[in-house]
Amino acid sequence: MSSAAIDLTVDLTSGPRRSIKKRFVGARRKLVQITLREGETLAEHHAVTPITIHCVAGSGELRVGDETIVLTPGIVACVDERVRHELEATPAVSVLISFFRPE
């Protein structure tokens, strides 16, 4: 596949407290949409590859080490591999995570 159009529209007012959906899986990248509602937190963890976290709806706080990044639609955070981070909905947020695989 050389191109893909992905609908990231989400209703933040209803649905499960946590939703994780694979939106695209390719040879060198994977896109995952995570939606958190009602103040839900995705506990501290790390990725084995570099990632970007793009806020597509709502608001949240991304904690990366001692830094807190306020996420609102249009904000993109870049996180290196193996860097611990945590995401909290304030009160609901939907993000698109891009995982990059080495060649």
Buried (B, 14 or more C-beta within 10 A) or exposed (E): EEEEEEEBEBEBEEEEEBBEEEBBEEEEEBBBBBBBBEEBBBEEEEBEBBBBBBBBBBBBBBBBEEEEBEBEEEBEBEBEEEEEBBBBBBBBBBBBBBBEEEE
